[in-house]
Amino acid sequence: MDDVLIVGAGPVGLMLACELALAGVRPIVLDKRPEPSELPRANGLGGQIVDLLDHRGLLERFSAGSPFAGRPPGFPFGSVPLRFAGLADLPLRLLMIQQPRMERLLAERAEELGAEIRRGCEVLSLAQDEEGVTLELGDRRRMRARYVVGCDGGRSGVRREAGIGFPGTTDDEVLRLGHFATGADTGIFEALETDGLAPGWNRTPNGRLLLTSLQHGVLIAGVREKGAPGDGPVTPEDFRAAVRRVLGRDLPLGEPLWLSSTVAQARLAERYRAGRVFLAGDAAHLFPAGGSALNVGMTDAANLGWKLAAALRGRASEGLLDTYESERRPVAERALMQTRAQAVLDRLEGEDGAALRELLTEVFAFEEPLRHVAGLLHDSGVRYGPAHPLAGRYGPEAHPLVGRFVPDLALAGGRRVAELMREGRPVLLDLGGGATLDDDWIDVVRTRADDPPADALLIRPDGYVAWAGTDGLAEAAREWFNLTASPA
C-alpha cells in the first residue's frame, strides 16, 4: 500500500508532492494528461505563496527570467486600480511566471525530493475503508494508499466519488482569452491607439475587451460577453467573431499562440475531508475573479502536507488532520468573498457601475483601506483558530502572532526566518528566553533579533506560529507535534 496518492499534476498537486517529499513521505502523483500542458492558464503568483516559496528556498529559481518579482506598484481589484506607490511595508508580493514553467519547476523539485509523477493515469472511481483508499484507473488497474488527495480541478472526479457537494453559482458571461504574437519589432499597442483603446479592460455596450501584455511581442486579449456559447475549445475565427460582437469591428491582434474560453464560477466544497480523502485547490474552491486561486490552492497544499506526513509517521496529535479543513476552509470563504466583490465591480454596467468604481477609487486612495485590501489579496490577515487541538488558546488572550504567518524577522548574523524553514520542519526560534524542547523533529535555533516580538516562537512547517513565548510552550508543542510519540 502506498502512503499518499495525489490526483492532479497541476501547481497544487505538485506543491503538495514537494511538501510531502520534503517531510520524508514519497507520494505518487497521478495525472490523466499524457504530457504536461503548455497552456498558460495562469501568468503569475500573488500573495502568501510567494513568501512560502521563499521559505522553501525556491523563490530565486522561480524568479529567474521573470518579468516581475517583488512588491508591485499597483494591482487591479476587479476593475478598480490599486496604487501602492509610497505605501510602506506593503504586504502583497507578486511573481510573474506562466503556468507551464511553474509546473515544470515544481515537478523538477518534487522528483528531486523523491516524489513520483505518473502521467496518462485517469482515475475512474474510488472506494475507501478504515485502512485506506482504492483507486480504479482507466486501464482497469487499481492502486491503493493510506490517503488520497484530490487536486484535480473544478470538475474533480475525486470530489464526486467521495460524495462531497460543491454548491455555488455559475456566471452568465463567458470569457475568451488569447495570447497573440505581434512581432518583436512592433509595439504591442501602437496599432490599437487609433481605435481609441487602452491597456486594461475597455467597456462597450456589448461587453468588455481586455488588452494587456506580460512579455515583449505578445499581446494578451480577452473578450467577455453575455449570451455567448460556454467554455470549450476556441478557434481563431471564434475569437475574431467575439471581438466583432463586442467592439463592432475587427482588431489586428496578431498570430494566435493560445486560445481558451471559460465561465467563472463561485463554489466552495461542503467538506475538505471525507475519511481518508482530502481536497485541495480548485477541487475545493472556485473563485469568480482572478488572482487568488493559486495562492489559496498552493497554500492549502502547504497546510495539508506536513499534517499528512505527521499522521503517516505516527506524530500527529489527535484531531490534527481535522485542522486542515477548520483552518483552510475559512481562508477560501474569505477569498470567495473578495473575489465575488471583484466580479461585481467588473460586471456592473451603466451609471451605477461607474459610480461605484469611482467611489472605490477615491476610497482606495487612502492608506488604511488600501493596506487592508492589499492584505486581503495577500492573505496576510489570515489567523488560524480557534481550532482543535488548540481550541480556546487562540482567543483574545493569546499572543497576537499565534495562528499567523511568521514575520520574516532580521536575525543576528544577517539571517532571516525564511532561511530557517528550508527543510519543512517545525522550528523553535529562541530569541533569548532560554527555551528548549527535546525532540529530534523540532529544530531549535538560538539567536537574537532587534525588538523581538516574543522571547520564543514555535513555528509550524507551513510557516504559521503555533506558539509565542516560553510560558505554555511545552504544552503547545505536545498538542501540535505529539512530542510524547516516537517517530514511526
C-alpha positions, 0 to 999 in steps of 0.5 A: 500500500502506498502512503499518499496518492495525489490526483492532479499534476497541476501547481497544487498537486505538485506543491503538495508532492514537494511538501510531502517529499520534503517531510520524508513521505514519497507520494505518487502523483497521478495525472490523466494528461499524457504530457504536461500542458503548455497552456498558460492558464495562469501568468503569475503568483500573488500573495502568501505563496510567494513568501512560502516559496521563499521559505522553501528556498525556491523563490530565486529559481522561480524568479529567474527570467521573470518579468516581475518579482517583488512588491508591485506598484499597483494591482487591479481589484476587479476593475478598480486600480490599486496604487501602492506607490509610497505605501510602506511595508506593503504586504502583497508580493507578486511573481510573474511566471506562466503556468507551464514553467511553474509546473515544470519547476515544481515537478523538477523539485518534487522528483528531486525530493523523491516524489513520483509523477505518473502521467496518462493515469485517469482515475475512474472511481474510488472506494475507501475503508478504515485502512485506506483508499482504492483507486480504479484507473482507466486501464482497469488497474487499481492502486491503493494508499493510506490517503488520497488527495484530490487536486484535480480541478473544478470538475474533480472526479475525486470530489464526486466519488467521495460524495462531497457537494460543491454548491455555488453559482455559475456566471452568465458571461463567458470569457475568451482569452488569447495570447497573440504574437505581434512581432518583436519589432512592433509595439504591442499597442501602437496599432490599437491607439487609433481605435481609441483603446487602452491597456486594461479592460475597455467597456462597450455596450456589448461587453468588455475587451481586455488588452494587456501584455506580460512579455515583449511581442505578445499581446494578451486579449480577452473578450467577455460577453453575455449570451455567448456559447460556454467554455470549450475549445476556441478557434481563431475565427471564434475569437475574431467573431467575439471581438466583432460582437463586442467592439463592432469591428475587427482588431489586428491582434496578431498570430494566435499562440493560445486560445481558451474560453471559460465561465467563472464560477463561485463554489466552495466544497461542503467538506475538505475531508471525507475519511481518508480523502482530502481536497485541495485547490480548485477541487475545493474552491472556485473563485469568480475573479482572478488572482487568488486561486493559486495562492489559496490552492498552493497554500492549502497544499502547504497546510495539508502536507506536513499534517499528512506526513505527521499522521503517516509517521505516527506524530500527529496529535489527535484531531490534527488532520481535522485542522486542515479543513477548520483552518483552510476552509475559512481562508477560501470563504474569505477569498470567495468573498473578495473575489465575488466583490471583484466580479461585481465591480467588473460586471456592473454596467451603466451609471451605477457601475461607474459610480461605484468604481469611482467611489472605490477609487477615491476610497482606495486612495487612502492608506488604511483601506488600501493596506487592508485590501492589499492584505486581503489579496495577500492573505496576510490577515489570515489567523488560524483558530480557534481550532482543535487541538488548540481550541480556546488558546487562540482567543483574545488572550493569546499572543497576537502572532499565534495562528499567523504567518511568521514575520520574516524577522532580521536575525543576528548574523544577517539571517532571516526566518525564511532561511530557517524553514528550508527543510519543512520542519517545525522550528523553535526560534529562541530569541533569548528566553532560554527555551528548549524542547527535546525532540529530534523533529523540532529544530531549535535555533538560538539567536537574537533579533532587534525588538523581538516580538516574543522571547520564543516562537514555535513555528509550524512547517507551513510557516504559521506560529503555533506558539509565542513565548516560553510560558505554555510552550511545552504544552503547545508543542505536545498538542501540535507535534505529539512530542510524547510519540516516537517517530514511526 
